[in-house]
């Protein structure tokens, strides 16, 4: 008996998330269809003009905006940013560097330092555990 392998598909919202683009800014045919794993891989390997444009100029979804500003998604919300932003708007924020953004960047830097500290501590504990075994 041969096994039949079905094509794995995903909703447009999932595909947009994996591509790092704002779903509502994608073409209608992308929003209304389903995306197979093969199609997603093709979009990632050879992005069409619309995808290149969205990645370059936006509007960008919140995870991308947060990453480009060097803060968390929660930090965006605390700063009052709830809508997608274009690359130009992100650059304006980086130039203006409002107080909330400075604070969120400092918070994010502390979180990163603490993450590194915990990772090093756990690695040290694991190494000690191996020595004692």
DSSP file (Angstrom, degrees, kcal/mol; ACC not computed):
  #  RESIDUE AA STRUCTURE BP1 BP2  ACC     N-H-->O    O-->H-N    N-H-->O    O-->H-N    TCO  KAPPA ALPHA  PHI   PSI    X-CA   Y-CA   Z-CA
    1    1 A X              0   0    0      0, 0.0     2,-0.3     0, 0.0     0, 0.0   0.000 360.0 360.0 360.0 129.8    0.0    0.0    0.0
    2    2 A X        -     0   0    0      1,-0.0     2,-0.3     0, 0.0     0, 0.0  -0.717 360.0-123.2 -94.0 144.6    1.4    3.4   -1.0
    3    3 A X        -     0   0    0     -2,-0.3     2,-0.6     1,-0.0    -1,-0.0  -0.678  16.5-139.2 -87.9 139.6    1.0    6.4    1.3
    4    4 A X        -     0   0    0     -2,-0.3     2,-0.7     0, 0.0    -1,-0.0  -0.870  13.5-153.1 -98.9 119.4   -0.7    9.4   -0.1
    5    5 A X        -     0   0    0     -2,-0.6     2,-0.2     3,-0.0     3,-0.0  -0.827  10.1-147.7 -97.4 119.3    0.9   12.6    1.0
    6    6 A X        -     0   0    0     -2,-0.7     2,-0.4     1,-0.1     0, 0.0  -0.492  25.3-101.5 -83.4 155.1   -1.4   15.6    1.0
    7    7 A X        -     0   0    0     -2,-0.2     2,-0.5     1,-0.1    -1,-0.1  -0.604  34.1-128.3 -76.4 128.1   -0.2   19.1    0.3
    8    8 A X        -     0   0    0     -2,-0.4    29,-2.2    -3,-0.0     2,-0.3  -0.652  34.4-179.3 -79.2 126.4    0.3   21.1    3.5
    9    9 A X  E     -A   36   0A   0     -2,-0.5     2,-0.3    27,-0.2    27,-0.2  -0.831  11.1-162.3-124.3 164.2   -1.5   24.5    3.3
   10   10 A X  E     -A   35   0A   0     25,-2.2    25,-2.4    -2,-0.3     2,-0.1  -0.953  29.3 -96.0-141.2 160.3   -1.9   27.5    5.5
   11   11 A X  E  >  -A   34   0A   0     -2,-0.3     4,-2.2    23,-0.2     3,-0.4  -0.373  39.6-111.2 -70.6 155.5   -4.2   30.4    5.9
   12   12 A X  H  > S+     0   0    0     21,-0.6     4,-3.0    19,-0.3     5,-0.2   0.858 117.8  58.1 -57.0 -36.0   -3.1   33.7    4.3
   13   13 A X  H  > S+     0   0    0      2,-0.2     4,-2.0     1,-0.2    -1,-0.2   0.905 107.7  46.5 -62.5 -40.1   -2.6   35.2    7.8
   14   14 A X  H  > S+     0   0    0     -3,-0.4     4,-2.4     2,-0.2    -1,-0.2   0.923 113.4  48.3 -66.5 -44.4   -0.2   32.5    8.7
   15   15 A X  H  X S+     0   0    0     -4,-2.2     4,-1.9     1,-0.2    -2,-0.2   0.911 110.7  51.0 -62.7 -42.3    1.7   32.8    5.5
   16   16 A X  H  X>S+     0   0    0     -4,-3.0     5,-2.5     1,-0.2     4,-1.0   0.902 109.8  50.8 -61.7 -40.5    1.9   36.6    5.9
   17   17 A X  H ><5S+     0   0    0     -4,-2.0     3,-0.6     1,-0.2    -1,-0.2   0.921 110.5  48.2 -63.1 -43.9    3.2   36.2    9.4
   18   18 A X  H 3<5S+     0   0    0     -4,-2.4    -1,-0.2     1,-0.2    -2,-0.2   0.818 113.4  48.2 -66.3 -29.9    5.9   33.8    8.2
   19   19 A X  H 3<5S-     0   0    0     -4,-1.9    -1,-0.2    -5,-0.2    -2,-0.2   0.588 111.4-123.3 -85.1 -11.4    6.8   36.2    5.4
   20   20 A X  T <<5 +     0   0    0     -4,-1.0     2,-0.3    -3,-0.6    41,-0.2   0.841  67.5 125.3  74.1  33.9    7.0   39.1    7.8
   21   21 A X      < -     0   0    0     -5,-2.5     2,-0.6    -6,-0.1    -1,-0.3  -0.867  69.2-102.7-125.2 160.0    4.4   41.3    6.0
   22   22 A X    >   -     0   0    0     37,-0.8     3,-1.8    -2,-0.3     4,-0.4  -0.710  29.0-145.3 -81.8 117.4    1.1   43.0    7.0
   23   23 A X  G >  S+     0   0    0     -2,-0.6     3,-2.0     1,-0.3    -1,-0.2   0.871  94.9  57.8 -53.4 -45.7   -1.7   40.8    5.6
   24   24 A X  G 3  S+     0   0    0      1,-0.3    -1,-0.3    -3,-0.1     7,-0.0   0.671 103.9  54.7 -64.4 -15.0   -4.1   43.7    4.7
   25   25 A X  G <  S+     0   0    0     -3,-1.8    -1,-0.3    34,-0.1    -2,-0.2   0.499  89.4  97.4 -94.2  -5.4   -1.4   45.2    2.5
   26   26 A X  S <  S-     0   0    0     -3,-2.0     5,-0.1    -4,-0.4    25,-0.0  -0.396  89.9 -82.3 -79.9 161.3   -1.0   42.0    0.4
   27   27 A X    >>  -     0   0    0      1,-0.1     4,-2.0    -2,-0.1     3,-0.8  -0.235  39.7-113.7 -60.6 152.6   -2.7   41.5   -3.0
   28   28 A X  H 3> S+     0   0    0      1,-0.3     4,-2.2     2,-0.2     5,-0.2   0.871 115.6  57.3 -56.1 -41.3   -6.4   40.4   -2.8
   29   29 A X  H 3> S+     0   0    0      1,-0.2     4,-0.8     2,-0.2    -1,-0.3   0.829 108.1  48.0 -64.4 -29.7   -5.5   37.0   -4.4
   30   30 A X  H <4 S+     0   0    0     -3,-0.8     3,-0.4     2,-0.2    -1,-0.2   0.917 113.2  47.5 -71.9 -44.1   -3.0   36.3   -1.6
   31   31 A X  H  < S+     0   0    0     -4,-2.0   -19,-0.3     1,-0.2    -2,-0.2   0.808 115.3  44.9 -66.4 -31.5   -5.6   37.3    1.1
   32   32 A X  H  < S+     0   0    0     -4,-2.2    -1,-0.2    -5,-0.2    -2,-0.2   0.613 108.2  59.1 -93.3 -13.5   -8.4   35.2   -0.4
   33   33 A X  S  < S-     0   0    0     -4,-0.8   -21,-0.6    -3,-0.4     2,-0.3  -0.190  81.2-105.7-101.2-167.4   -6.6   32.0   -1.2
   34   34 A X  E     -A   11   0A   0    -23,-0.1     2,-0.5   -22,-0.1   -23,-0.2  -0.890  27.3-136.2-117.7 156.2   -4.6   29.4    0.7
   35   35 A X  E     -A   10   0A   0    -25,-2.4   -25,-2.2    -2,-0.3     2,-0.1  -0.951  11.5-145.7-118.4 125.7   -0.9   29.1    0.6
   36   36 A X  E  >  -A    9   0A   0     -2,-0.5     4,-2.5   -27,-0.2   -27,-0.2  -0.442  28.4-111.9 -82.5 162.6    0.9   25.7    0.2
   37   37 A X  H  > S+     0   0    0    -29,-2.2     4,-2.5     1,-0.2     5,-0.2   0.891 120.8  52.6 -59.5 -39.7    4.2   25.0    1.8
   38   38 A X  H  > S+     0   0    0    -30,-0.3     4,-2.1     2,-0.2    -1,-0.2   0.915 109.2  48.4 -63.4 -43.8    5.7   24.9   -1.7
   39   39 A X  H  > S+     0   0    0      2,-0.2     4,-2.6     1,-0.2    -2,-0.2   0.899 111.1  50.9 -64.0 -40.3    4.2   28.3   -2.6
   40   40 A X  H  X S+     0   0    0     -4,-2.5     4,-2.3     2,-0.2    -2,-0.2   0.929 109.8  49.5 -62.4 -45.2    5.5   29.8    0.7
   41   41 A X  H  X S+     0   0    0     -4,-2.5     4,-2.4     1,-0.2    -1,-0.2   0.888 111.6  49.6 -60.6 -38.9    9.0   28.4    0.0
   42   42 A X  H  X S+     0   0    0     -4,-2.1     4,-3.2     2,-0.2    -2,-0.2   0.903 109.4  51.0 -66.8 -41.6    8.9   29.9   -3.5
   43   43 A X  H  < S+     0   0    0     -4,-2.6    -2,-0.2     1,-0.2    -1,-0.2   0.878 113.6  45.9 -62.5 -37.1    7.8   33.3   -2.2
   44   44 A X  H  < S+     0   0    0     -4,-2.3     3,-0.4    -5,-0.2    -2,-0.2   0.896 118.2  41.2 -72.6 -39.8   10.7   33.3    0.3
   45   45 A X  H  < S+     0   0    0     -4,-2.4     2,-0.3     1,-0.2    -2,-0.2   0.893 133.6  18.6 -75.7 -40.1   13.2   32.2   -2.3
   46   46 A X  S  < S-     0   0    0     -4,-3.2    -1,-0.2    -5,-0.2    -2,-0.1  -0.647  81.4-161.4-132.4  74.6   12.0   34.4   -5.2
   47   47 A X        -     0   0    0     -3,-0.4    -4,-0.1    -2,-0.3    -3,-0.1  -0.349  17.5-127.7 -63.7 131.4    9.9   37.2   -3.7
   48   48 A X     >  -     0   0    0      1,-0.1     4,-2.4    -2,-0.1     3,-0.4  -0.196  33.4 -93.7 -69.5 171.3    7.6   38.8   -6.3
   49   49 A X  H  > S+     0   0    0      1,-0.2     4,-2.6     2,-0.2     5,-0.2   0.872 124.5  54.1 -56.4 -42.0    7.7   42.6   -6.7
   50   50 A X  H  > S+     0   0    0      1,-0.2     4,-2.2     2,-0.2    -1,-0.2   0.878 110.6  46.6 -63.2 -36.9    4.7   43.2   -4.3
   51   51 A X  H  > S+     0   0    0     -3,-0.4     4,-2.4     2,-0.2    -1,-0.2   0.904 111.9  49.8 -72.4 -41.2    6.5   41.2   -1.6
   52   52 A X  H  X S+     0   0    0     -4,-2.4     4,-2.0     2,-0.2    -2,-0.2   0.919 112.0  49.3 -60.1 -43.4    9.8   43.0   -2.1
   53   53 A X  H  X>S+     0   0    0     -4,-2.6     4,-3.2    -5,-0.2     5,-0.6   0.918 111.3  48.4 -63.4 -45.2    8.0   46.3   -1.9
   54   54 A X  H  X5S+     0   0    0     -4,-2.2     4,-1.7     1,-0.2    -1,-0.2   0.912 112.5  48.3 -62.7 -42.7    6.1   45.4    1.3
   55   55 A X  H  <5S+     0   0    0     -4,-2.4    -1,-0.2     1,-0.2    -2,-0.2   0.863 118.6  40.9 -66.1 -34.6    9.3   44.2    2.9
   56   56 A X  H  <5S+     0   0    0     -4,-2.0    -2,-0.2    -5,-0.2    -1,-0.2   0.940 134.9  11.9 -79.0 -48.7   11.1   47.4    1.9
   57   57 A X  H  <5S+     0   0    0     -4,-3.2    30,-1.9     1,-0.2    31,-0.4   0.584  96.9 167.7-112.2 -13.7    8.5   50.1    2.5
   58   58 A X     << -     0   0    0     -4,-1.7    -1,-0.2    -5,-0.6    28,-0.2  -0.332  64.4-132.0  82.8-168.5    5.7   48.5    4.5
   59   59 A X        -     0   0    0     26,-0.4   -37,-0.8    -2,-0.1     2,-0.3   0.328  57.4-156.8 -68.6 146.1    3.3   48.9    6.0
   60   60 A X  B     -B   85   0B   0     25,-3.3    25,-1.1    -3,-0.2   -39,-0.1  -0.768  13.2-115.0-103.5 143.9    5.0   46.5    8.5
   61   61 A X    >>  -     0   0    0     -2,-0.3     4,-2.3   -41,-0.2     3,-0.8  -0.312  39.8 -97.6 -70.6 162.3    3.2   44.4   11.1
   62   62 A X  H 3> S+     0   0    0      1,-0.2     4,-3.1     2,-0.2     5,-0.3   0.841 121.1  56.3 -53.5 -41.9    3.9   45.1   14.8
   63   63 A X  H 3> S+     0   0    0      1,-0.2     4,-2.1     2,-0.2    -1,-0.2   0.903 111.5  44.5 -59.5 -37.3    6.6   42.4   15.2
   64   64 A X  H <> S+     0   0    0     -3,-0.8     4,-2.6     2,-0.2    -2,-0.2   0.907 113.5  49.9 -71.0 -41.9    8.6   43.9   12.3
   65   65 A X  H  X S+     0   0    0     -4,-2.3     4,-1.7     2,-0.2    -2,-0.2   0.940 112.3  47.9 -60.4 -47.4    8.1   47.4   13.6
   66   66 A X  H  X>S+     0   0    0     -4,-3.1     5,-2.5     1,-0.2     4,-1.0   0.922 112.4  48.8 -60.5 -45.0    9.2   46.4   17.1
   67   67 A X  H ><5S+     0   0    0     -4,-2.1     3,-0.5    -5,-0.3    -1,-0.2   0.911 110.8  50.0 -62.8 -42.7   12.3   44.6   15.8
   68   68 A X  H 3<5S+     0   0    0     -4,-2.6    -1,-0.2     1,-0.2    -2,-0.2   0.794 113.9  45.6 -68.0 -27.3   13.3   47.6   13.6
   69   69 A X  H 3<5S-     0   0    0     -4,-1.7    -1,-0.2    -5,-0.2    -2,-0.2   0.567 112.3-120.6 -90.0  -9.7   13.0   49.9   16.6
   70   70 A X  T <<5S+     0   0    0     -4,-1.0     2,-0.2    -3,-0.5    -3,-0.2   0.827  75.8 103.6  76.1  31.9   14.8   47.5   18.9
   71   71 A X  S   <S-     0   0    0     -5,-2.5    -1,-0.3    -6,-0.2    -2,-0.1  -0.779  72.4 -91.3-134.3 178.6   12.0   47.1   21.4
   72   72 A X     >  -     0   0    0     -2,-0.2     4,-1.5    32,-0.2     5,-0.1  -0.447  32.8-114.3 -88.0 165.5    9.3   44.6   22.3
   73   73 A X  H  > S+     0   0    0      1,-0.2     4,-1.9     2,-0.2     5,-0.1   0.887 121.2  53.5 -64.3 -38.8    5.8   44.4   20.9
   74   74 A X  H  > S+     0   0    0      1,-0.2     4,-2.5     2,-0.2    -1,-0.2   0.876 104.5  56.0 -62.5 -36.5    4.5   45.2   24.4
   75   75 A X  H  > S+     0   0    0      2,-0.2     4,-1.7     1,-0.2    -1,-0.2   0.864 103.6  54.0 -63.2 -36.4    6.8   48.3   24.3
   76   76 A X  H  <>S+     0   0    0     -4,-1.5     5,-2.8     2,-0.2     4,-0.3   0.941 109.5  47.6 -60.0 -47.0    5.1   49.4   21.1
   77   77 A X  H ><5S+     0   0    0     -4,-1.9     3,-1.6     1,-0.2    -2,-0.2   0.909 109.7  52.1 -62.6 -42.5    1.7   49.2   22.8
   78   78 A X  H 3<5S+     0   0    0     -4,-2.5    -1,-0.2     1,-0.3    -2,-0.2   0.836 108.5  52.9 -62.4 -30.7    3.0   51.1   25.8
   79   79 A X  T 3<5S-     0   0    0     -4,-1.7    -1,-0.3    -5,-0.2    -2,-0.2   0.453 122.1-109.3 -83.1  -0.5    4.3   53.8   23.4
   80   80 A X  T < 5S+     0   0    0     -3,-1.6     2,-0.9    -4,-0.3    -3,-0.2   0.598  74.4 136.7  85.9  10.9    0.8   54.0   21.8
   81   81 A X      < +     0   0    0     -5,-2.8    -1,-0.2    -6,-0.2    -2,-0.1  -0.818   7.5 142.7 -95.2 107.5    1.8   52.3   18.6
   82   82 A X        +     0   0    0     -2,-0.9     2,-0.2    -3,-0.1    -1,-0.2   0.532  51.4  72.5-119.3 -13.8   -1.0   49.9   17.7
   83   83 A X  S    S-     0   0    0      1,-0.1     2,-0.0   -22,-0.1     0, 0.0  -0.658  91.5 -91.7-101.9 158.5   -1.2   50.3   13.9
   84   84 A X        -     0   0    0     -2,-0.2     2,-0.3   -25,-0.1   -23,-0.2  -0.334  43.7-147.6 -62.3 150.6    1.3   49.1   11.2
   85   85 A X  B     -B   60   0B   0    -25,-1.1   -25,-3.3   -24,-0.1   -26,-0.4  -0.901   6.5-125.4-121.8 152.2    3.9   51.6   10.3
   86   86 A X     >  -     0   0    0     -2,-0.3     4,-2.2   -27,-0.3   -28,-0.2  -0.432  33.7-105.8 -83.8 167.3    5.8   52.2    7.0
   87   87 A X  H  > S+     0   0    0    -30,-1.9     4,-2.5     1,-0.2     5,-0.2   0.892 123.0  54.5 -58.8 -40.1    9.5   52.2    6.8
   88   88 A X  H  > S+     0   0    0    -31,-0.4     4,-2.2     1,-0.2    -1,-0.2   0.911 107.9  48.0 -61.7 -43.9    9.4   56.0    6.6
   89   89 A X  H  > S+     0   0    0      2,-0.2     4,-2.1     1,-0.2    -1,-0.2   0.880 111.0  51.5 -65.8 -37.4    7.4   56.3    9.8
   90   90 A X  H  X S+     0   0    0     -4,-2.2     4,-2.2     1,-0.2    -2,-0.2   0.925 109.9  49.4 -63.8 -44.1    9.8   53.9   11.6
   91   91 A X  H  X S+     0   0    0     -4,-2.5     4,-2.2     1,-0.2    -2,-0.2   0.885 107.8  54.2 -63.0 -38.8   12.7   56.1   10.4
   92   92 A X  H  X S+     0   0    0     -4,-2.2     4,-2.9     1,-0.2     5,-0.3   0.921 108.9  48.6 -61.3 -43.4   11.0   59.2   11.7
   93   93 A X  H  X S+     0   0    0     -4,-2.1     4,-2.7     1,-0.2     5,-0.4   0.899 110.2  51.6 -62.9 -39.8   10.6   57.6   15.1
   94   94 A X  H  < S+     0   0    0     -4,-2.2    -1,-0.2     2,-0.2    -2,-0.2   0.870 113.6  44.6 -65.3 -35.8   14.2   56.6   15.1
   95   95 A X  H  < S+     0   0    0     -4,-2.2    -2,-0.2     1,-0.2    -1,-0.2   0.923 117.8  42.3 -73.0 -45.0   15.3   60.2   14.3
   96   96 A X  H  < S-     0   0    0     -4,-2.9    -2,-0.2    -5,-0.2    -3,-0.2   0.850  86.5-164.8 -69.6 -34.6   12.9   61.8   16.8
   97   97 A X     <  -     0   0    0     -4,-2.7    -3,-0.1    -5,-0.3     5,-0.1   0.938  13.8-151.6  45.0  64.2   13.8   59.3   19.5
   98   98 A X    >>  -     0   0    0     -5,-0.4     4,-2.1     1,-0.1     3,-0.5  -0.142  24.4-104.9 -60.1 160.5   10.8   60.1   21.7
   99   99 A X  H 3> S+     0   0    0      1,-0.2     4,-2.5     2,-0.2     5,-0.2   0.875 119.8  55.1 -55.8 -42.7   11.2   59.5   25.5
  100  100 A X  H 3> S+     0   0    0      1,-0.2     4,-2.4     2,-0.2    -1,-0.2   0.871 108.2  49.6 -61.8 -36.0    9.0   56.4   25.4
  101  101 A X  H <> S+     0   0    0     -3,-0.5     4,-2.4     2,-0.2    -1,-0.2   0.902 109.8  50.3 -70.3 -41.0   11.2   54.8   22.7
  102  102 A X  H  X S+     0   0    0     -4,-2.1     4,-2.1     2,-0.2    -2,-0.2   0.930 112.7  47.8 -59.4 -44.8   14.4   55.6   24.7
  103  103 A X  H  X S+     0   0    0     -4,-2.5     4,-2.5     1,-0.2    -2,-0.2   0.917 112.1  48.6 -62.9 -44.7   12.8   54.0   27.8
  104  104 A X  H  X S+     0   0    0     -4,-2.4     4,-2.7     1,-0.2    -1,-0.2   0.867 109.8  52.0 -66.9 -35.9   11.7   50.9   25.9
  105  105 A X  H  X S+     0   0    0     -4,-2.4     4,-2.2     2,-0.2    -1,-0.2   0.903 110.4  48.8 -65.4 -39.5   15.1   50.5   24.3
  106  106 A X  H  X S+     0   0    0     -4,-2.1     4,-2.1     2,-0.2    -2,-0.2   0.918 111.7  49.3 -64.4 -42.8   16.7   50.6   27.7
  107  107 A X  H  X S+     0   0    0     -4,-2.5     4,-2.3     1,-0.2    -2,-0.2   0.929 111.0  49.6 -60.8 -45.7   14.2   48.1   29.0
  108  108 A X  H  X S+     0   0    0     -4,-2.7     4,-2.4     1,-0.2    -1,-0.2   0.876 108.5  53.1 -63.2 -38.0   14.9   45.8   26.1
  109  109 A X  H  X S+     0   0    0     -4,-2.2     4,-2.3     2,-0.2    -1,-0.2   0.902 109.4  49.1 -63.9 -40.6   18.6   46.1   26.7
  110  110 A X  H  X S+     0   0    0     -4,-2.1     4,-2.5     2,-0.2    -2,-0.2   0.902 109.9  51.4 -64.2 -41.2   18.1   45.1   30.3
  111  111 A X  H  X S+     0   0    0     -4,-2.3     4,-2.3     2,-0.2    -2,-0.2   0.918 110.6  48.5 -62.2 -43.5   16.0   42.1   29.3
  112  112 A X  H  X S+     0   0    0     -4,-2.4     4,-2.3     2,-0.2    -2,-0.2   0.916 111.1  50.0 -63.7 -43.1   18.7   41.0   26.8
  113  113 A X  H  X S+     0   0    0     -4,-2.3     4,-2.5     1,-0.2    -2,-0.2   0.922 111.8  48.3 -60.7 -43.6   21.4   41.3   29.5
  114  114 A X  H  X S+     0   0    0     -4,-2.5     4,-2.5     1,-0.2    -1,-0.2   0.880 109.1  53.3 -65.5 -38.2   19.3   39.3   31.9
  115  115 A X  H  X S+     0   0    0     -4,-2.3     4,-2.2     2,-0.2    -1,-0.2   0.914 110.8  46.7 -62.1 -43.1   18.7   36.6   29.3
  116  116 A X  H  X S+     0   0    0     -4,-2.3     4,-2.6     2,-0.2    -2,-0.2   0.917 111.4  52.0 -64.4 -43.7   22.4   36.2   28.7
  117  117 A X  H  X S+     0   0    0     -4,-2.5     4,-2.5     1,-0.2    -2,-0.2   0.917 111.5  46.1 -59.5 -44.9   23.1   36.1   32.4
  118  118 A X  H  X S+     0   0    0     -4,-2.5     4,-2.7     2,-0.2    -1,-0.2   0.896 111.8  51.4 -66.4 -40.7   20.6   33.3   32.9
  119  119 A X  H  X S+     0   0    0     -4,-2.2     4,-2.2     2,-0.2    -2,-0.2   0.923 112.2  46.1 -62.2 -44.5   21.9   31.4   30.0
  120  120 A X  H  X S+     0   0    0     -4,-2.6     4,-2.4     2,-0.2    -2,-0.2   0.909 112.6  50.7 -64.7 -42.1   25.4   31.6   31.3
  121  121 A X  H  X S+     0   0    0     -4,-2.5     4,-2.4    -5,-0.2    -2,-0.2   0.921 111.8  47.1 -61.0 -45.0   24.3   30.6   34.8
  122  122 A X  H  X S+     0   0    0     -4,-2.7     4,-2.4     2,-0.2    -1,-0.2   0.876 111.4  50.6 -66.2 -37.6   22.4   27.6   33.4
  123  123 A X  H  X S+     0   0    0     -4,-2.2     4,-2.3     2,-0.2    -1,-0.2   0.898 110.6  50.1 -66.0 -39.6   25.4   26.5   31.3
  124  124 A X  H  X S+     0   0    0     -4,-2.4     4,-2.4     2,-0.2    -2,-0.2   0.922 111.5  48.1 -63.5 -44.8   27.6   26.8   34.4
  125  125 A X  H  X S+     0   0    0     -4,-2.4     4,-2.3     1,-0.2    -2,-0.2   0.902 111.5  50.2 -62.1 -41.7   25.2   24.7   36.4
  126  126 A X  H  X S+     0   0    0     -4,-2.4     4,-2.0     2,-0.2    -1,-0.2   0.896 110.0  50.3 -64.3 -39.9   25.0   22.1   33.7
  127  127 A X  H  X S+     0   0    0     -4,-2.3     4,-1.8     1,-0.2    -2,-0.2   0.914 111.4  48.2 -65.4 -41.7   28.8   21.9   33.4
  128  128 A X  H  X S+     0   0    0     -4,-2.4     4,-1.8     1,-0.2    -2,-0.2   0.883 109.6  53.7 -63.8 -37.7   29.1   21.4   37.2
  129  129 A X  H  X S+     0   0    0     -4,-2.3     4,-0.7     1,-0.2    -1,-0.2   0.870 108.4  49.2 -65.2 -37.2   26.4   18.7   37.0
  130  130 A X  H  < S+     0   0    0     -4,-2.0     3,-0.4     1,-0.2    -1,-0.2   0.855 109.3  52.4 -70.0 -34.7   28.4   16.9   34.4
  131  131 A X  H  < S+     0   0    0     -4,-1.8    -2,-0.2     1,-0.2    -1,-0.2   0.868 109.8  48.9 -68.8 -35.6   31.6   17.1   36.4
  132  132 A X  H  <        0   0    0     -4,-1.8    -1,-0.2     1,-0.2    -2,-0.2   0.637 360.0 360.0 -78.7 -13.7   29.8   15.6   39.5
  133  133 A X     <        0   0    0     -4,-0.7    -1,-0.2    -3,-0.4    -2,-0.1   0.472 360.0 360.0 -82.2 360.0   28.3   12.7   37.5
